[in-house]
Amino acid sequence: MEPLNIESTPKTPSIKFLEDEGTVEIKGRSIPENSIEFYKPLVDWLEEYASNPLKKTVVNIQLEYFNTSSSKCILDVFKKLEAIHKSKHDVVINWYYEEDDEDMLEAGEDYESIIRVPFKMIEVVE
Amino acid sequence: MSFNLKEYYSNLSKGDVILAYKGSITSEMINDILEGVEKKLEDADEDSKLRKKIYNILVESLQNLFHHIEITHEGILEELEPKFGVLVVIRENDSYKVITGNFINSRRIKFLKEKIDKINSLSKDELKDMYKFILNHQKLSAKGGGGLGLVDIARKSGNKLEYDFHNYNDDYYFFNLTISV
């Protein structure tokens, strides 16, 4: 599988694929004005990954902030994961949110109600 | 009486002003404002939950301006930079107000007014449903806006969106949006 390693910026998260663990990590802030452009490499990568995925894929997503423009792209990412899950491969999405950040927990629950993939809501206590 | 930008801006900038900006809404300017307000809220030792809400609302408000404001202002007799907009953040007692202002072509008012009135008529759960529906059914526009900005702002704010359209001339109104957090 092609490596996937995108460094974070003040407006965009880091994105990494750890092949040994079968884990995709998305971490940081996602508030770019043009989110389609930013998420395209990840969506393309997942498209290719879906043709021959590992038995189990774990996605850890830990965002401090995300804008509504990113929210659509994140849904696209999750839809790719849903397709992998449908093809009888294990997929888990771990949605991290900071202690007391009810808005972020609720955002995760919004996705959970749309996407047919098991979600785990994980509170990060400082 | 026709709308007076100077008067409007100086009235807004009274009280406990965290930030007041008028000028071109560019990507770099958005970065600077976000960084500045974030630092001020941290310095003020504001509760992290409130800080996050304000930051989120600020991002959406600025990006709404960025994606939707008029690029040029033909027929407006003010010296305006392209993509002109106003942003003010004020502290009032224990809450904050995020206020945006921009000139808007008269033709676009009806759509915007109906959208805000619709959002204001919804309960918390109905807003959640509206958000999820738009998220799942509408494509991102070429501009990058997803039609979710105002819905998200209303959800995070928990209050009704206050707005006014001030008549400027035949072609333009000035749109003021006040978000309380």
Contacts between the chains, C-beta under 8 A, distances in Angstrom:
chain1	res1	chain2	res2	distance
A	10	B	31	6.8
A	10	B	35	7.7
A	11	B	31	7.2
A	31	B	34	7.9
A	31	B	59	5.1
A	31	B	63	7.8
A	33	B	27	5.5
A	33	B	30	7.4
A	33	B	63	6.0
A	33	B	66	5.9
A	33	B	67	7.5
A	33	B	144	6.0
A	34	B	144	5.2
A	35	B	140	7.6
A	35	B	144	6.8
A	36	B	140	6.0
A	36	B	144	6.9
A	65	B	52	7.2
A	65	B	55	6.3
A	65	B	56	6.1
A	65	B	59	6.7
A	67	B	56	8.0
A	67	B	59	5.1
A	67	B	60	6.3
A	67	B	63	6.1
A	68	B	60	6.2
A	68	B	146	5.3
A	68	B	148	3.7
A	68	B	149	5.3
A	68	B	151	7.9
A	68	B	152	4.8
A	69	B	63	6.8
A	69	B	140	6.8
A	69	B	144	5.3
A	69	B	145	6.9
A	69	B	146	5.8
A	71	B	135	6.0
A	71	B	146	7.2
A	71	B	148	6.5
A	71	B	152	7.8
A	72	B	135	6.5
A	72	B	139	7.8
A	72	B	140	5.1
A	72	B	146	5.0
A	72	B	148	7.6
A	73	B	140	7.7
A	75	B	135	6.0
A	75	B	136	7.0
A	98	B	48	7.7
A	100	B	48	7.0
A	100	B	49	5.4
A	101	B	48	7.9
A	101	B	49	7.0
A	101	B	52	6.2
A	102	B	49	7.5
A	103	B	52	6.9
A	103	B	53	6.8
A	103	B	56	7.0
A	103	B	155	7.8
A	103	B	156	6.0
A	104	B	52	7.9
A	106	B	128	7.7
A	110	B	128	7.2
A	110	B	131	6.9
A	110	B	132	5.5
A	110	B	135	7.1
A	113	B	132	6.9
A	114	B	132	6.4
A	114	B	135	7.2
A	114	B	136	5.4
